[in-house]
Amino acid sequence: MSKRIGKFTTVSVDDSGNTARDITNDVTSLGGVPLTYEEIEVGGYGQDKYYLAGRADNSITLEGFFNPTATTGSHTVLSGIDGSNTARTVTIGYGSNATPTGGDPEFEGEFICTEYTVTPDLNGAMMFSAKFMPGSSTLPAWGTV
Protein backbone atom coordinates (compact mmCIF):
# COMPACT_ATOMS: atom_id res chain seq x y z
CA MET A 1 0.00 0.00 0.00
CA SER A 2 1.31 3.42 -0.92
CA LYS A 3 1.84 6.03 1.75
CA ARG A 4 2.36 9.76 1.39
CA ILE A 5 6.03 10.56 0.93
CA GLY A 6 7.52 12.02 4.08
CA LYS A 7 8.81 15.57 4.30
CA PHE A 8 12.36 14.33 4.83
CA THR A 9 12.29 11.52 2.27
CA THR A 10 14.19 11.75 -1.01
CA VAL A 11 13.78 9.74 -4.22
CA SER A 12 16.38 9.45 -6.95
CA VAL A 13 16.32 7.26 -10.05
CA ASP A 14 19.05 6.70 -12.63
CA ASP A 15 18.01 8.01 -16.04
CA SER A 16 18.69 6.29 -19.37
CA GLY A 17 22.29 7.57 -19.26
CA ASN A 18 22.83 6.11 -15.75
CA THR A 19 22.91 9.54 -14.10
CA ALA A 20 21.09 9.73 -10.75
CA ARG A 21 18.20 12.22 -10.97
CA ASP A 22 16.45 13.57 -7.88
CA ILE A 23 12.70 13.43 -8.60
CA THR A 24 11.64 13.99 -4.98
CA ASN A 25 9.66 17.17 -5.72
CA ASP A 26 7.46 15.30 -8.23
CA VAL A 27 6.70 12.28 -6.01
CA THR A 28 3.54 12.33 -3.86
CA SER A 29 3.45 8.71 -2.71
CA LEU A 30 5.83 5.81 -2.31
CA GLY A 31 5.20 2.12 -1.65
CA GLY A 32 7.10 -1.13 -1.50
CA VAL A 33 10.03 -0.27 0.74
CA PRO A 34 11.63 -2.44 2.10
CA LEU A 35 11.83 -6.11 1.08
CA THR A 36 9.18 -8.67 1.89
CA TYR A 37 10.00 -12.34 2.43
CA GLU A 38 8.00 -15.43 1.54
CA GLU A 39 6.54 -17.11 4.60
CA ILE A 40 7.49 -20.79 4.56
CA GLU A 41 5.49 -22.92 6.99
CA VAL A 42 7.72 -25.73 8.26
CA GLY A 43 5.70 -27.34 11.05
CA GLY A 44 5.11 -31.04 10.52
CA TYR A 45 1.81 -32.89 10.52
CA GLY A 46 0.12 -32.57 13.88
CA GLN A 47 2.64 -29.99 15.13
CA ASP A 48 2.28 -26.32 15.85
CA LYS A 49 2.96 -24.09 12.88
CA TYR A 50 6.16 -22.14 12.68
CA TYR A 51 7.78 -20.29 9.83
CA LEU A 52 11.03 -19.50 8.12
CA ALA A 53 11.72 -16.49 5.95
CA GLY A 54 11.94 -17.50 2.31
CA ARG A 55 13.08 -15.62 -0.77
CA ALA A 56 12.96 -11.84 -0.66
CA ASP A 57 11.10 -9.69 -3.16
CA ASN A 58 9.78 -6.19 -3.49
CA SER A 59 8.29 -3.78 -5.92
CA ILE A 60 8.67 -0.06 -5.46
CA THR A 61 5.76 2.06 -6.59
CA LEU A 62 5.92 5.80 -7.13
CA GLU A 63 3.09 8.21 -7.85
CA GLY A 64 3.30 11.90 -8.44
CA PHE A 65 3.07 14.92 -10.69
CA PHE A 66 3.93 14.62 -14.38
CA ASN A 67 6.95 16.86 -15.02
CA PRO A 68 8.41 17.02 -18.56
CA THR A 69 11.35 19.27 -17.61
CA ALA A 70 14.36 18.37 -19.75
CA THR A 71 16.93 16.12 -18.05
CA THR A 72 15.49 16.15 -14.50
CA GLY A 73 11.68 15.94 -14.72
CA SER A 74 9.88 12.79 -13.61
CA HIS A 75 8.49 12.18 -17.11
CA THR A 76 11.86 12.65 -18.77
CA VAL A 77 13.56 10.24 -16.37
CA LEU A 78 10.85 7.58 -16.16
CA SER A 79 9.75 7.49 -19.80
CA GLY A 80 13.39 6.99 -20.80
CA ILE A 81 13.76 3.81 -18.75
CA ASP A 82 10.25 2.31 -18.90
CA GLY A 83 10.34 -1.23 -20.29
CA SER A 84 14.11 -1.33 -20.54
CA ASN A 85 15.70 -4.50 -19.24
CA THR A 86 18.70 -2.50 -18.07
CA ALA A 87 18.73 -2.21 -14.28
CA ARG A 88 18.80 1.33 -12.89
CA THR A 89 19.66 2.43 -9.37
CA VAL A 90 16.71 3.61 -7.28
CA THR A 91 17.56 5.28 -3.97
CA ILE A 92 15.12 6.24 -1.21
CA GLY A 93 16.71 8.39 1.51
CA TYR A 94 15.20 8.98 4.95
CA GLY A 95 16.24 12.00 6.99
CA SER A 96 15.85 12.42 10.73
CA ASN A 97 13.82 15.65 10.89
CA ALA A 98 15.98 17.10 8.09
CA THR A 99 17.04 16.35 4.53
CA PRO A 100 18.98 13.04 4.53
CA THR A 101 22.70 13.54 5.09
CA GLY A 102 25.69 11.31 5.82
CA GLY A 103 24.78 8.51 8.20
CA ASP A 104 21.00 8.67 7.61
CA PRO A 105 19.37 5.47 6.32
CA GLU A 106 18.65 4.83 2.67
CA PHE A 107 17.16 1.92 0.74
CA GLU A 108 18.90 1.32 -2.56
CA GLY A 109 19.05 -1.27 -5.28
CA GLU A 110 19.08 -2.05 -8.97
CA PHE A 111 15.59 -2.07 -10.49
CA ILE A 112 13.87 -2.21 -13.84
CA CYS A 113 10.89 0.03 -14.52
CA THR A 114 8.10 -2.33 -15.56
CA GLU A 115 5.28 0.19 -15.67
CA TYR A 116 4.97 3.90 -16.29
CA THR A 117 1.59 5.53 -16.88
CA VAL A 118 0.42 9.12 -17.15
CA THR A 119 -3.17 10.10 -16.43
CA PRO A 120 -5.07 13.30 -15.63
CA ASP A 121 -6.56 13.57 -12.16
CA LEU A 122 -10.05 14.95 -11.50
CA ASN A 123 -8.70 18.50 -11.13
CA GLY A 124 -6.93 18.33 -14.50
CA ALA A 125 -3.38 17.90 -13.25
CA MET A 126 -1.31 15.30 -15.07
CA MET A 127 -0.14 12.54 -12.73
CA PHE A 128 2.17 9.55 -13.14
CA SER A 129 2.55 6.13 -11.61
CA ALA A 130 5.60 3.90 -11.95
CA LYS A 131 6.50 0.42 -10.77
CA PHE A 132 10.00 -0.95 -10.25
CA MET A 133 11.01 -4.60 -9.81
CA PRO A 134 14.44 -5.91 -8.75
CA GLY A 135 16.68 -6.00 -11.81
CA SER A 136 19.69 -7.99 -10.66
CA SER A 137 20.55 -11.00 -8.52
CA THR A 138 21.82 -8.65 -5.80
CA LEU A 139 18.84 -7.66 -3.72
CA PRO A 140 18.19 -4.04 -2.73
CA ALA A 141 19.31 -3.29 0.79
CA TRP A 142 19.38 -0.76 3.59
CA GLY A 143 22.50 1.33 3.85
CA THR A 144 23.41 4.89 4.78
CA VAL A 145 23.57 8.13 2.85
N, C-alpha and C positions, 0 to 999 in steps of 0.2 A: 504494500500500500504506500502510495506517495504521501509525503509530508511536506509542508511548506519549508522552503530552504531557510536555514537560520541566518540571522544577521551577520554572524561571524563565520560563515561557511563560504568556501570558494570552490569553483568548478573550473577546471581547465581540461581541454581536449586537444590532442595533436591534430593539426590540419593535414591535408593531403600531401604537404611537403615535410611532414614530421616536425613542425614547429608548434610548441605548446601555445595555445590561445586561451586566454582567460575569458570565459563567457558568463561569468558569475552574474553580471548585471542583467542578462537576458533570462536567467533561469528563475522560475517561480516555484517549482517543486522538484523534489529529488526522491527517488525510491531505490531500493535494492542494495543498500550498503548496510552491513558487510556481507560476508559469505553465509550461506545456509548449508547445512549438512544433511544428507539422507539419514533417516532414522532406521537403523537396522535392529529388529527385534531378535534377540538371541536366546530367550528363555526356552527351555525344552518343554515337551509335552507334560502337562500337569504341574509345571513350575510357575512361579511368579514371573511376570514379564520384566525384562530389563533390556537396555538398549546400548548399542555402540554407535558412535558417529561414523557415517559412511563417507562417500565421496562428496566433496564440496562443489557448490555451484553458486552462481548469482547472475542476476541481470540488473544492470543499472538503468533506470528510467529517468529521463529528464523531460520537463515541460517548461515552457516559457514563451517569451515574446519573440516573434519573428523579427530578425534584424539582418538586413542585407548589406550592412556596411562592409566595404571591401576589406579583405584580409582578416578582420577580427570579429565580424558579426556572426551570430549563431547560425544563420542560414548559410553564410559563406563557408563556415567551418564544417557544419554537419552535412550539407548537401554534397560537399566534395569528398566525403568519406563513406557516405551511405552505400551499402551493398558491396563495398570493397572487402576482399578477403585479406587485406593487409591489416594486421593488428596495429592499433594506435593507443598511445598512453592516455588514460583518463585518470585524473587526480582530483580527489575531493579533500580539501583541507578544512580543519576544524579549529577555530581559534577559541581561546579562553577569555571571553569578554573583550576581545579585540581581534583585528585581522590576524589570521594565522602567521606566526613567525617561527624562527628556529626553535625546535623542541616541541612544538605543538603537533598533535596527531594528524595524520593524513592516511587516506585509503587510496591505493594506487595499483594499477595493473594494466595489462595489455588487453584491449577489447576490440571487437569488430562492431560496427554500427549496422544492425540488422533491420532497423526500421527508422524512417524519418518521414514525418507527415506534417503538413502545414494546413491549418484550417482557420476560418474566421470564428471568433467567439460571438456571443449574442450582442455585444456592444460594438462589433465591427472591427475590433483589433485582430490582427493576424497573430496566431499562436502556433507553436510547434510542439511536437512530441518526438522523442527519440529513445531508442532502446539499444543497449549495448550488451553483448555477450562475451565471455572470456574468449580471447583469440590466440592463446598460446597454452602450452602445457604447464607453464609456470603460473600458478594461481595468483590473483590479486592479493594484496596483503596490507596490513596496517604497518605504518612506519612513522617517521617524523618529518616535519617540514625541514 
